[in-house]
Amino acid sequence: MSARELAVQMQRRKGGLRARTDMADPTTLRMPVVLRDHLEACAKANFRSLSAEMCARLEASTVGESIDEHGAIVRAAHRSSK
């Protein structure tokens, strides 16, 4: 599944583009201009805001992760499609 398909699927599960009440307070993030420009171009290509693009990418990067009782990140084993 491509990153775009995953993002669309995740957005559908969350009820689409409706206003969300479970959002955190605004967060300031400093990043290189080149990275911001790249993310803005990707957001435009995916018909999303910069914030939505960043959230989709962060959520996709945490799929299969959980936190154990000691606070350590546990990643699900990756299965090869071969």
C-alpha positions in Angstrom: 0.0 0.0 0.0 1.4 3.4 -1.0 1.8 6.2 1.5 -1.0 8.1 -0.3 -3.4 5.1 -0.1 -2.6 4.7 3.6 -3.2 8.4 4.3 -6.6 8.3 2.4 -7.5 5.2 4.3 -6.6 6.7 7.7 -8.5 9.9 6.8 -11.6 7.9 5.9 -11.4 6.0 9.3 -11.3 9.3 11.1 -14.4 10.7 9.4 -12.9 12.7 6.6 -12.3 16.4 6.6 -14.8 17.3 9.3 -13.7 19.5 12.2 -11.9 17.4 14.8 -12.2 18.0 18.5 -9.4 15.6 19.5 -6.7 17.8 18.1 -3.9 19.0 20.3 -3.0 22.7 20.8 -0.9 24.2 18.0 2.7 23.2 18.1 5.6 25.3 16.8 8.2 23.3 14.8 11.4 24.6 13.4 12.6 22.8 10.2 14.9 23.5 7.3 13.3 25.7 4.5 14.1 23.0 2.0 12.1 20.4 4.0 9.2 22.7 4.4 9.2 23.5 0.7 9.2 19.8 -0.1 6.3 19.1 2.4 4.3 22.0 1.0 4.7 20.6 -2.5 3.6 17.1 -1.3 0.7 18.6 0.6 -0.5 20.4 -2.6 -0.1 17.2 -4.6 -2.2 15.3 -2.0 -4.8 18.1 -1.7 -4.0 18.6 2.0 -2.9 21.4 4.2 0.8 21.4 5.3 -0.4 20.4 8.8 -2.5 17.5 7.4 0.4 16.3 5.3 2.8 16.3 8.3 0.2 14.5 10.4 -0.4 11.8 7.7 3.4 11.2 7.4 3.9 11.0 11.1 1.0 8.7 11.6 2.2 6.4 8.7 5.6 6.2 10.4 4.1 4.9 13.6 2.0 2.1 12.1 2.8 -1.2 13.9 4.4 0.5 16.9 3.4 0.4 20.5 4.9 1.4 23.9 5.7 -1.4 26.3 5.3 -1.3 30.1 8.8 0.2 30.4 8.1 3.0 28.0 10.2 1.5 25.1 9.0 1.5 21.5 8.0 -1.9 20.3 7.8 -2.4 16.5 5.8 -5.2 14.9 8.0 -7.7 13.0 8.1 -6.9 9.3 7.0 -9.7 7.0 8.6 -10.1 3.6 6.2 -10.5 0.7 8.6 -13.0 -1.0 
